[in-house]
């Protein structure tokens, strides 16, 4: 069994997890990225440098690599590529290559932060209030429903790029001309939590839910986290997953406030903080392999120790 990981970037440890499990089955992990210095490339069994995902030849390049390496499944590690691959699922799967990505509608809801908010609101799931119109923000500021500081971020951004904290009305006005490209949210001072879920591709239900409190973040990824097991958070996540119907790995971010948990983002892919779940025995990589073999996974929801701390650290490659 061979798996192609797209946009591998800095996700060295994840690539190593795939390599470890696939090599047990005489399989290989092939990593691709547009940057030849992407660290994760150099930890795969094989790697290729490919065009950027917005280039017209990109999909044909992936198809050629699937033939070259006899790929059984493909997945991506970045948000902008998910919608692209979701649109080609049928083409890849007709050629015998499983695309481990949720359906296009699910991907689109998760990638667009305002659509995420609308989805959560429509399903009575507590969410961080989200606006696309400054006039609506001004109205709720005047009514006292929200207050400064506010957060302005790209509506379809990722990796915490382009996020700005706004402390006054004058600062907010600067974004008025660009309001169609940004969303506005109140700044939430509560603790941030991340939840890693695996939605079984055979039986279409969550077989793994791992919850952690984030201690420090860097470039949108969790650097330090502590495992938690909160029944209220678990219940919220189960309700979300049942409504959204994603497949495969999914990463959900939440804030804990005095009123309870608020969902802030949904990423239908491996999250940057997945390493904590894996090290605690929640092996989503093996779950994927099991599903690709046509078998369902056993359910493993609360089977982990609270209070463990995961710390990520830097390493180097010279080539």
N, C-alpha and C positions, 0 to 999 in steps of 0.2 A: 504494500500500500504506500503510495506517494502523495504528499500534500504540498500544495503551492501556497505560500504565504506572501501576499502582496503588500507593498508599502511597509516593509519590515522595519525600516528606520532604526531606532535605538532599542528595540524590544529584544535584546539579546537573550535574556533569561527565558522568555516565552519560546523563542526559537529553539533554545536548548531543551526545554521540556518536550517539544514536539520531536526533536531529534532522538532524545532518550527513549521515548515510547515507540516511535516508528522503527527505530533500529532493532528493537526486540522482535519485530515482525519481518525483519529484512526489508523494511521500507525506508524511504528517504524523505527529508524535508527540503524543499527547494524554496529559497527566499529570493524576492525581487524587490528592487527599488530603483528610482531614477537617479539616485546619488551613489556613485561607486564607493564613497567613504561611509555609507550607512553601516554602522557597527554590526547590526544583526546579520547582514549578508555573510560576514566572515565567520559565522558560527553555524551556518547551515551545512548540510551535506553537499549541496550545490547552490550556486547563486548566479543570477543574471542581472545586468543593468538594463533597464527598460525605459521607454519614453515616459514622459509625465502623463498622468491620468487624463489630462485634458487634450492630449494629442490624438488625432483621428486614427492613427495606426496602433493605439495602445491595446485595444481589445484583440485585434488580429495577432499582435505580438503574444498576448497571453494564450491565445488558442494554439499558436505554434509551439509555445513552451509546454503546453499540456500534452501535445503530441510527442514532443522530443523526450520528455521525462516520464511519459505514461502516467500522467497525474490522475488520481482518483477524486480529489476534492480540492477546492480553492476557497480561500477566505482573505479578507482584508483587515488591516489594523487601524485604518483611518476613516473618519466619518465621510469626507467628501467622495470617497470611492464606493461606499456602500450602495448609494442610489444607482451609480453607474453599473455595477455588477448585478444588482437586483434586476435591472432591465434586460440582462442577457442570460438570466437563469435558465430559461427554456433551451436556448441555443447550446449552452454548455452541457446541460443535463441530457440533451438529445445525443450528445457526443460521449456520454458516459462519465461526465465530470460533475460531481455534486458541488453546488455553490452553497456554502454554509453562511447564508445571509437570510434575514427575514424577508418577507414579501415587500414589494416596492411601497405599498401604502404604509406599512409599519415603518419602514426606513424613512420615508418622507415626513411622517409625523414626528419622529425622533430628531431628525436633522434640523427641522425648522422649529426654533424655540417657542414661537407663538402658537404654532400648530400643536406642539406638545402641551402648552398651557390649556388650549381649547379642549384637547382630548381629555386631559385630567379633569378639567372643570365639568365637562359633559358626563363624565363617569363618576362624579362625586368623590374624586380623589383629591385630598388637600394638596395644593400646589402654591408655589411662590407667585404672587400676582404679577402679571406680565402685560405690558402695554406696547402698542405700535404707534399710537397717536398721542402727541404731546398734549393736545387739548384734554384728553381723558386723564392724563397725569395731573394736569393743572386742576382739573375738577376734583380729583380725589385728594390732592394736596390741600385744597381749600376746605374740603369737607372734613379733613383730619383723618381720612382713611389710611393715608400713607404720609411719610415725612422724609425729609432729607436725613442722611445721604441716600442717593439713588445709584443704581448701577446701570450703565449703558453698555450694551454689547452687541456684536453683529447677530442678526437674526439667524444666520446659518453658519456661525463660526464654530471653531473647535480649538482645543489645546490652549484655552484661555487667551487667545490672540485677540487684540482689539478691545479689551475690557477696560472701562474707565469708571472711576468713582466720581460722582457729581454731588457737590455740597451746596449748590445755590441755584436759584432760578436763572441767573445770568449764564452760568455754565451750561445749564440744560438747554437754553435757547440756541446755543451754538450747534446743536444737533438737529434743529428743527428742519433745516433744508434736506437732511439725510434721513429723516425719520422712517422712510420706507425700507431702509436697509438695516435699521437697528431696532432692538427691543429695549424697553426700560423696565427695571424691576426695583423694588425697595431693597436696600441693603439689609441683609439678614445677619444678625449678630450671633445667632445660635450656633451650637456645635454642628459640624458637618459630618455626615455619615455616608459611607459607600456600601452598596450591596451588590455582590456578584452572584448572578443566577445562571443556571444552565437549564434551558428548556429542551427536553428530550425531543429529538427529531423523529422518533418512532412513535412514542405514545403521546406526544404533544402536551406535556405537563412539566412543571418545574420539578426536577429531581434533586437540585442542589440550590440552597440559599445560604450565602455566607455574608454576615454583617460585620462591619468594622467602623470604628470611629477614627476619623482622620486627624492626625496630629499636625503634620506639616505637608505642604504642597509645593510642587515646582513645575512650572510650565503646564499646568492643568493636570498633572499626575500626582498620585499620592506617594510621598517619600517615606512617611512614617505612619503607622496605623496600629490600633489596638482592637483585637477581636471582641465583639459584644454579641449577646444573644437576647434581644428584646422582643417579647411576644407581640407588642404593639406594632413595632416596625415590620416584623415578619408578616403580620396580618395585612398591613398596608401593601407590602410588596406582592403578596399572593393575590390581592384584589386587582392590582395594576396588571400583573402578568395575565390573569384570567381575561381582563378586558382587552389588552393590547394584542395578545396572541403572537408573540415573537417566537423565533426558533434559535436554537444554539445558545452561545454565550451572550449575556446581556449585563450591562453595568448601569446601576441606578444611583443617582446622587440625591441626598436629602439633607435638610436642616432640621434640627430639633429645637423647637421653640417652646415657650410657656403654654401655647395652645396645642402642642403636639408636633408631629412630624409634617414637614412640607416637602413634596417632591420638587426638585429643581431641574434635573436633567435626566434623560434616558439615552444611553448609548448602546445600540443593538450589536455589540461586538465585545471582544476582550477589552476590559478596562485596564488602565495603567496600574491599578491596585490589585489586579487579579493574583499577583504573586503570593499575597498573604493567604488567599483561599487555597491555592495549590499546595503551599508548604504545610497547611493544616489538614491535608488529605483530601481536599475537594479538587480532584483531578479532572478538570473539564477536557483536557487533551485526550485522556483515555475515554472519556464519555463520548467525544466526537468519533473516535476510532470504533468504539463499540456500536454506535449508531450506523456508521458506514458499513459495518459488517451485518447490518440488518437486525441488530438486537437492541432491545430497550435497556436502559440503565436502572439500577436499583435507586430508590429514593433515599436521599441523605440530606436532611434539612438541618437538624439541630445537633448533629453529632460532631461537635468540636468544643474545645476549651475556651472559655472566656479569659480575657486579660493577657493574651499573648501579644507581644509587640513585634511588628515587622519593620525593619530598617533597610532601605535601599542605599547603595553606595556606588561611587564611581569606580571605573576601571579604565584601562587604556589598551589600545592596539597600535602597534607600529608595523607599517607595511610599505 
